Amino acid sequence: MRKRVFLAFLGCVLGGHGAIAGVAYNPRPLVFDGVGITSLAWSLDGKYVAACAMGGDCRVWDAASGKILGTAPGLGPSVEQTDGIAFSRDGKTLVLPGDGSLVVWPWAAGTAAHQVNFAAPYNGFKNFQGFRHCGPDGSLVESTGDDFHSWALTLDDEDFHVRHATTLPPFGIDPACLPDTPAMVVPGNGGDPGTVVSLTDGRVIRKLSPQFDEQPDDPNMLITAVAAAPNGKLIAMGANIPSETELPDGSFVSPKAPFDVRLLSWPAGDDIAGIFPGSSYVFTMSFSHDSRYLAAALDQQVGVVQLSPPARPRALTAPSDGFVPIAFSPKENLLAVGVGSAVLLFDMAEVFQH
């Protein structure tokens, strides 16, 4: 009963149709010499932050002091997604996508980057979809594919070769890992919005049905981002919602509830609330380590919402026309946002004091 009351309250607070509140904050900057940060990563212990910019120039900082610990130019291709780079589990190596391969930079050892080539058939997949640490042991997983296939490739800790491969639904863009279990949330489109897939055997655990509008089966609606809360109780799904949908009779109708993100309970899969109204595209999302906050890079700005206790969303950056990478620290309520030539660290306690 107490859970149902809380979920109803959450939906009431977050489900307002007003604009995201904009307040001036004072984030801590980590300065980058390159132009246009495209990817961010935190080490699993929260001690290090890494960023890569256009052209593959990369840098690693000590998160607490802001000291630059490593710099490497031209490591790999520009990948416009937050999880386009990743630390190894021990935090001593940074990995980037190559062309059917990986670029591996042992930054802590001070040695040069090298390339790891995948064996067939995984060397033929060109559609890189991101890195993430999955399962109870935090294994590094790369999702990749082509126009017809998608795979989750679990990488070896030592040499970063493929240790295990799982077939994913082919439409998946930038899937997310569920905590404490080897499973992924794979986004789809309006007709098949999302699927939870086991990384152990590839079986479908559950189909997801976020209620973005009155036409939930609209094939033109693309699920563009998913995130799973570390407490294992929430899944967030973001969409590219068309401004109007053509019906079979040739007429057009606009969405009745144009929220950009839907929150679903897990493992029940119930749709709880819609948040971040007013934009038309969600690039990426990130939950804080305690599942108290959810941040989203939208087509107009970066928004963050406090889920417990519920509070209306805040806008952290000025309107932007391009992709802005974001990532929460796995240990603190610090949100890293890549803006221009700097990584800005926002403290959520300060943000929601206003």
Secondary structure, 3 states (H helix, E strand, C coil): CHHHHHHHHHHHHHCCCCCCEECCCCCEEEECCCCCEEEEEECCCCCEEEEEECCCCEEEEECCCCCEEEEECCCCCCCCCHHHCEECCCCCCEEEECCCEEEEECHHHCCCCEEEECCCCHHHCCCCCEEEEECCCCEEEEEEECCCCEEEEEECCCCCCEEEEEEECCCCCCCEECCCCCEEEEEEECCEEEEEEECCCCCEEEEECCCCCCCCCCCCCEEEEEEECCCCCEEEEEEECCCCEECCCCCEECCCCCEEEEEEECCCCCEEEEEEECCCCEEEEEECCCCCEEEEEECCCEEEEEECCEEEEEECCCCCCCCCCEEECCCCCEEEEEECCEEEEEEHHHHCCC
